[in-house]
Amino acid sequence: MSKQTRRSFLRNLLLASDTTSASAGSHTLVCVFLRGGADTMNMIVPYADDHYYSMRPNIAIKPPSKATNSSVRLNDMYALHPNLQSLQPLFVEGRMGIVQSVGSDNPSGSHFDAQDQMEHGEAYGKPLTGGWLGRHLRIVGHQSEAPLSAIAIGPAIPESLRGAPNASAISSLNDIKLESPAHDPQTVANVLAKLYGADVGILSAPGKSTLSLLKRVESLQTPSVASGTHANYPDTDFGKGLREIARLIKANVGLEIACIDLGGWDTHFFQGSETGQQAELMLQLATGVAALEKDIKPERNRVTTLIMTEFGRRTYENSSLGTDHGRGFAMIALGPTVNGGTVHGDWPGLDHQAHDILGPAGLTINYDYRSVLSEMLEGVAGNKHVAQVFPGFRPQSVGLIKGLTVPIAEELEHECQRCSRLT
C-alpha cells in the first residue's frame, strides 16, 4: 500500500462511527480473478466427449483412471485436472459448485476489454459507472461503510470495487498501522486512547471504534495469533494474499468483500497438460483455496469464494501447443449456500466447433456472467435490489445458490416495473 493509500485508509478509520462498527459484515465474499483467460476446459475436463481429445491431441488431460496424473472424476461427464484434486473433497461434500459455459457478449478477444467489462458488470458497448461490487456495496447501505468492509490484495483497487463507500488495497496486515516520526505507533495509539477517552463530544465514539479496530488488527500481526489449523498455503503472492484474507475473516473486522488475482493464464505457447505452466497455476489455485477453506473452518458458514476469468480459450490446441483466446468458461463457487456437488448447465458439445477458426471462437456461452453474479449477490450477500447493480439486465436462472425460491429474472422484472412507476 502506498503512503497515500495508507493515509486514505487511516482517514476512513478516523471517520468511522459506531454505525459502521467492525462487526458489520455478517458474510464475506472472496472474489478470485484468474487474469489472462484461463483454459477452464483443462481444469473442468469434459472427458466423456471424444471430440475433446481429438481437438487437443497434445494437451488434453487424461480421463479418470488409476493411472498417475489422470484427472479426478466428478461425475459421468466431468473430471478435475489432477492438480485440482485438493478441491474434489469440497465438491463431494456439496460445498463446491461449478457453472459451465459462462461468458460475456464481448467479441474483441482483448484481455483489457473483457476484464474491464466484467469488472464493471456491463454489456459490451454499454458502459456503467463504477464496478459491480462497488455498486453492490453502495446499495446494501451503511454496513458497507466500515473501514475494512472491502479490501483488495495487491497494489491497486480493482475496477470491480470502484465506487465502493470504502475500499482499500493492501499487501499485508502490516500495512494497517499508524505511522509516527519515532516509528513507535503504540505511543501514538496510547495518546489517542487518552484523547478519545476524555469528554470530546462526537469524536469519542468514532475514536474508540477506530482504536478498537486498530488493536484488533495489531493482534493479528503477532505470531501468537497464527492459525492453529495448520493450513498449508503455497509460498507465493497468491498464497500469502489468501492467508491475509483468512486473518481478516477470523478477526471479525467487518470484511464483506475481498478481491485477489492470480495471473499468468494467457497460455498461447506450450501450455502443457498434466504438467507444465498452466498445471503449476492450477496447483497454486487449488492448494491456496483448499488452505483457505481449512484455515477458516470455524467461520466457513459465513464465507463464499467465487472464481472467475475474463474469457476461456479456443476449444482446439494451436500449432504452438497452446490455446488462443476463446469465449465460454467455467465459474467455480464454494460456500454454505452454494448448490454444490453439481456442474450446472448443459455441456454445449464440441463437434460443431472443430473447424471454427474465425474470431475469438471457443466454448458456446449458455449463461451471461451477470446471471451468476446476480445469484451470488442476492443469495449470498443479501442484496434485494440486484437490478440496480446490473441495470437493464434480465438474468437467467442458474441454480447455483440455494434458497432462491423466486426465479431471479422474475424478481428483477418486478423491481424494474416498480422503478418505472416511481419515475
Secondary structure, DSSP 8 states (H G I E B T S, - for coil): --HHHHHHHHHHHHH--GGG-TT--S-EEEEEEEETT--GGGTEE-TT-HHHHHH-TTT----SSSSTT--EE-SSS-EE-GGGGGGHHHHHHT-EEEEEEEE-S--S--HHHHHHHHHHT-BTTB--SS-HHHHHHHHH-GGGGSTTSEEEESSS--GGGTT-SS-EEES-GGGSS---TTS-HHHHHHHHHHHHHS--GGGHHHHHHHHHHHHHHHHHTSGGG--SS-----SSHHHHHHHHHHHHHHHTS---EEEEEEE-----S---SSSSHHHHHHHHHHHHHHHHHHHTGGGGGGEEEEEEES--B-SS--TTSS--B-S-EEEEEESTTB--S-EES----SGGGTT--SSS--S---EEHHHHHHHHHHHTT--S-HHHHSTT--------BTT--S-HHHHHHHHHHHHHHH-
